[in-house]
Each structure stands twice: as C-alpha cells, then as structure tokens.
Amino acid sequence: MKRRELLLGASVAALPTAAAEPATFLAFSDRAHLFARPEHKDELARCFANVLGCGAPISLHAPGIAEPILAFKFPDGGSLSVEFTPDALDEEHARLGAWLEIRSGDPEALKRKILDAGLPQMRHPATNTFYFKAPGGQIFGVVPASGPGTGEMRKGT
C-alpha cells in the first residue's frame, strides 16, 4: 500500500496543473535620475538639501562625466540623483519633461516652505495637485503621504 501511495503521489505531482499564471508586479521605483545644466547646480542643491529636507547631497564621480552627480536621499525614503551637463534642457524646456511627485506627511507645511523659498508654483489644467518649478526648470508635485486622492483630478465641464 505504501508503494502504491508513493506512485500515486508521484503521478499526481507530474500532472500539469490549472494554476493561474504567476502574479506580475509592476510599479515605479523610489529612485529617479534627472539632468540639469551646471549653472543650476548650487541652487538645485540648496532646494533639495534645505527646502525639501534631504540634507547634504552625496557627490558621485562617474567615469566620463565631467561634473559629479549629486544624489539626494529623501527623509522618509526614495532618492534622486542629478547629472549636470550643458546638454540638459534649458529651464523653459525642462518643464515639458517628466513631472515627478513628492509624498509628504504634511503637504500644507511643505507647500508653504516651497513658496517661502521663492520657488514658483505651477499649475496643470487636469489636476489640483500643487506643483512647483525647481531651479533648472524641473517640475515637482507635492501629494499626501498616502498618495494623491481622487479629489486631485479636475472634472471637465
């Protein structure tokens, strides 16, 4: 009987199963990299270090890159690295690149800090999200730590 159970078990194990395909996982990571012109390096470093509270950046020297890359670590997770090159988009065109969002436990306080620092607020017609232009022209939004809510999207008229 034991041998028969073993054979049955082996036979059942060899049968193809109707199990579902493995679940796929796809999400943005918590790291971003962008390009900026060298003339914005000091202002951009102050913006991330002081206004956004990332602290002093780490300087990364990569072979073949003239300027060190600055890497910023956000206080509650995530990081951003900035590569400085004269070939980066100018301020006017950088705003047409990716608009990234920063999660905050106190979005209202962060918005005030950004505006007090003199960074211009930007608006997008599809959303109520608070966006600002960083030195160099890149656009960042501020959303609650839980992520943007359904009230963020503007309804068409």
N, C-alpha and C positions, 0 to 999 in steps of 0.2 A: 504494500500500500504506500509506503513511504516513497518508493521509487516512482510509482505512478503519479503521486502528487508532485514530485520534483519535475517529472517530464511534462505534466500538465502546466505547471507554473512556468517552465521554460517556453512552452508553446504559446501560452497566453502573452508572455513578455515579448515574444518575437512578432506578434501580430501588430500591424500598423494601427495606430490609434487615431481617433477622430478629434484629438485635442486641437484646440484653437491655435492659430499662429501665435508665436510669442508676441507679447505686447511691445509696441515700439515706444520709445521715449524720445521726444524732441523738444528742446527748449533753448532759449538764449542762455549763454553762459553769463557769469557775473564779471566778465572781463571785456574791456573794449580797448581799441587802439585807434588813435586818430593822428592826422598830420596837421601841422600848423607852421606858419612862417617863423623864422628865427627872431624877427623883431617883436614878436608877441610872447616870447619865452618868459620874461620876468613877470609880466602882468598875468599871464596864464598860471604861472607857478603860484603867485600870491592869491589868485582867485581860488584855486583848489586847496592850497595849504591853509589859508586863513578864513575865507568866506565859507567854503564848504566843509572846513574842519578836517581835511585829510592829513594835515601835518606836512612836514618837510618831505619833498619827493626823494626817491632813490634815483641816482644817476646811473644809467646803464650804457656802457660803451660797447657798441656792436661794430664788428669789422666792416669797413666800407661805408660807414655812416659818419659824416663829419662832426655833427653835433651829438652830444649824449642824449639818449632818450630819457625823458623824465617819467617815472612811474609813481602813481599816487594810489594809496590804499584808503578806501573809504572806512570810516569808523566802525560801521556795522556790517561790513562785507563788501566784496567787489573791489575791482581795481581798474584804473585807467592809465594807459601809457600814451605819451605824446612824443611823436617823432618830428623834429624840426628840420624843415627843408625849404629852400626858396621856391621849390616847385609846388608847394602846397597851394591850395586855393586861396585867393585873397578873401578879405572879410566879407565882401558882398556875395561872392560865390559860395563860401563855406556854409552860409545859411541854407543853401539849397542841397546840402548833403544830409546825412542821417541826423534825425532829431532824437537824442537819447533822453531817457527819463531817469531821475534820481529819486529813490524812495526815501521818505523822511518820516520819523516818528512825530515830528511837529512841523508839518508843512507850512503853516502860517508864520511861525518864527523864522524858518529858513527863507521864505519869500521876503520878509521884512529885511533880513540880513543881506540878501542879494540886492534889493533895491537900495538899501542904505549904502552899499558899496558902490553904487552908481552904475550897476550893470543894467542895460536896457531890457525891459520886458518885451517879449514878442508874443504875437497872437496868431493862432491858426483858426480859420473860419469853421473847422469841423469839430472843435473841442473847446471846453472851458479850462483846460489844463493851463497852469501858469508855466510859461516858457521864458527863458532869458537867453541873451546872447553873451557868451563868454568872450574874453579877449581873443581875437583871431577870427571870430565870426561863427564858431560852432554854437549850435542851439541845444539847450538842455531844458527839460521839463522837471517840475517838482510834483511828485504824487505822494499820497499817503503810503505808509509802510506796507499796508495791505494791498497796494496796487491801485490803479485808477478805478473808480467806481463807474457804474452805468450812468450816473449823473454827469460825468465828464463830457460825454458826447453831446453836441448840439443837435437839436432836432430841426429838420428842414421845415420851411414854411410853405 
